[in-house]
Amino acid sequence: IVDLANIIQTWRKVKLNEEISNLQKSKRNDSYQNQNLVVFVDIDEFQNSTEIINKVEYKTIIVPVNNNEIEEYILKYPILKKFKNIISPIDAKGLDFSEVVIFGFGDYTIDSNLGLYEEKFFFNKLYVSVTRSRDELIIIDSLKSKEVFWSSLINNYSIYIDKENNDPINASFDDYIISNSNSIIQSKEYIVEEDAIQQKEIGDLNKNIPILRIASNHFYKIDNLKEYYYCLGIIEEISENYSKASEYFFNKELANDDSAKKRGLMSLWNSNEYNEILEYKHLKNNFKRLIDCISYVIIEKQNLFDENDLEIIEKYQRELYEIKDKSINKKTLINLFIFNIKNNFDNDIVVRSFQILIDQFKSDVILDDIKNLDSVFYDKKLYS
């Protein structure tokens, strides 16, 4: 896999005048000979072989188009309708998977009239795609592309000189790529789960919906419904479909997952469903006490704090920061404290509300938010 990546990098450097400083080296020093294989499969053989289709079922499939072009690309290759684990090179960047399929890259160059810019972009996507795999890389392409693109790419590499030792590199397609579909690894469930967990974590961190869809598909296929619904919740959260996100996070499969429950409550908060927050009884911790308190103030107390409310808010400052940090509209909280500063009759609550506003929201408050507060304090004779 590393050798193929370096062939691509050399092509980019020599043919496309790209600035490629160093070629790749394997990150693992304990690999065995022929451990990390590259297998070529004719696309016609793939389409007509149930065995190959089953072997590929759990593998991540990278296609040579952007995410918004995948649906149209699948129309050209209907066999891809069988798979949910399809991703673009851009969405795959920065990730790695145990087993990867790169589909139709050779045909794409043959069928497209690429200018210099498009060709550079294509080879960058090809390099990214090849280097996503840790253990197995499968190339599915036409026999025509095998000769016109892949063999040409590798065979031409042999004319370049290794500048470290000034020796010619003799390379042919068969030196690097196996043309035998029987060599494809049958995915194992634990490998699928390991990849899916990584995809979920990175997809969540980077708000990458395509990656999360692949993770959810893998979790569903291995019957890990807990993680499946969690992924669906994250997807709806990122899409700002907060009511739907809360349904997924509150699914019975996640009944013992406090993290999911907290995200479900934040989804309700972000969709202003305060009554639903109060009605949810399946979480008992400081976060729930605080979000209940604030929700109750909003819907039952006309936004006015009393002494008990302020004690809870002051006690759970870390949880207040969490709510603020995950709120799509921090103004809801900021305005709640400003409202109490301006309208609460208890001067002690006014001062404490101002202190919380400064402590928690200093970087979020703008001048217009606190304009005229000095006159409010003056009128309340709170001179200090």
Rosetta blueprint (number, residue, H / E / L):
1 I L
2 V H
3 D H
4 L H
5 A H
6 N H
7 I H
8 I H
9 Q H
10 T H
11 W H
12 R H
13 K H
14 V H
15 K H
16 L L
17 N L
18 E L
19 E L
20 I L
21 S L
22 N L
23 L L
24 Q L
25 K L
26 S L
27 K L
28 R L
29 N L
30 D L
31 S L
32 Y L
33 Q L
34 N L
35 Q L
36 N L
37 L E
38 V E
39 V E
40 F E
41 V E
42 D E
43 I H
44 D H
45 E H
46 F H
47 Q H
48 N L
49 S L
50 T H
51 E H
52 I H
53 I H
54 N H
55 K H
56 V H
57 E L
58 Y L
59 K L
60 T E
61 I E
62 I E
63 V L
64 P L
65 V L
66 N L
67 N H
68 N H
69 E H
70 I H
71 E H
72 E H
73 Y H
74 I H
75 L H
76 K H
77 Y L
78 P H
79 I H
80 L H
81 K H
82 K H
83 F L
84 K L
85 N L
86 I E
87 I E
88 S L
89 P H
90 I H
91 D H
92 A H
93 K L
94 G L
95 L L
96 D L
97 F E
98 S E
99 E E
100 V E
101 V E
102 I E
103 F E
104 G L
105 F H
106 G H
107 D H
108 Y H
109 T H
110 I H
111 D H
112 S L
113 N L
114 L L
115 G L
116 L H
117 Y H
118 E H
119 E H
120 K H
121 F H
122 F H
123 F H
124 N H
125 K H
126 L H
127 Y H
128 V H
129 S H
130 V H
131 T L
132 R L
133 S E
134 R E
135 D E
136 E E
137 L E
138 I E
139 I E
140 I E
141 D E
142 S L
143 L H
144 K H
145 S H
146 K H
147 E H
148 V H
149 F H
150 W H
151 S H
152 S H
153 L H
154 I H
155 N H
156 N H
157 Y H
158 S L
159 I L
160 Y L
161 I E
162 D E
163 K L
164 E L
165 N L
166 N L
167 D E
168 P E
169 I L
170 N L
171 A L
172 S L
173 F H
174 D H
175 D H
176 Y H
177 I L
178 I E
179 S L
180 N L
181 S H
182 N H
183 S H
184 I L
185 I L
186 Q L
187 S L
188 K L
189 E H
190 Y H
191 I H
192 V H
193 E H
194 E H
195 D H
196 A H
197 I H
198 Q H
199 Q H
200 K H
201 E H
202 I H
203 G H
204 D H
205 L H
206 N H
207 K L
208 N L
209 I H
210 P H
211 I H
212 L H
213 R H
214 I H
215 A H
216 S H
217 N H
218 H H
219 F H
220 Y H
221 K H
222 I L
223 D L
224 N L
225 L H
226 K H
227 E H
228 Y H
229 Y H
230 Y H
231 C H
232 L H
233 G H
234 I H
235 I H
236 E H
237 E H
238 I H
239 S L
240 E L
241 N L
242 Y H
243 S H
244 K H
245 A H
246 S H
247 E H
248 Y H
249 F H
250 F L
251 N L
252 K H
253 E H
254 L H
255 A L
256 N L
257 D L
258 D H
259 S H
260 A H
261 K H
262 K H
263 R H
264 G H
265 L H
266 M H
267 S H
268 L H
269 W H
270 N H
271 S L
272 N L
273 E L
274 Y H
275 N H
276 E H
277 I H
278 L H
279 E H
280 Y L
281 K L
282 H L
283 L L
284 K L
285 N L
286 N H
287 F H
288 K H
289 R H
290 L H
291 I H
292 D H
293 C H
294 I H
295 S H
296 Y H
297 V H
298 I H
299 I H
300 E H
301 K L
302 Q L
303 N L
304 L L
305 F L
306 D L
307 E H
308 N H
309 D H
310 L H
311 E H
312 I H
313 I H
314 E H
315 K H
316 Y L
317 Q H
318 R H
319 E H
320 L H
321 Y H
322 E H
323 I H
324 K H
325 D H
326 K H
327 S L
328 I L
329 N L
330 K L
331 K H
332 T H
333 L H
334 I H
335 N H
336 L H
337 F H
338 I H
339 F H
340 N H
341 I H
342 K H
343 N H
344 N L
345 F L
346 D L
347 N H
348 D H
349 I H
350 V H
351 V H
352 R H
353 S H
354 F H
355 Q H
356 I H
357 L H
358 I H
359 D H
360 Q H
361 F H
362 K L
363 S L
364 D L
365 V L
366 I L
367 L H
368 D H
369 D H
370 I H
371 K L
372 N L
373 L H
374 D H
375 S H
376 V H
377 F H
378 Y H
379 D H
380 K L
381 K L
382 L L
383 Y L
384 S L
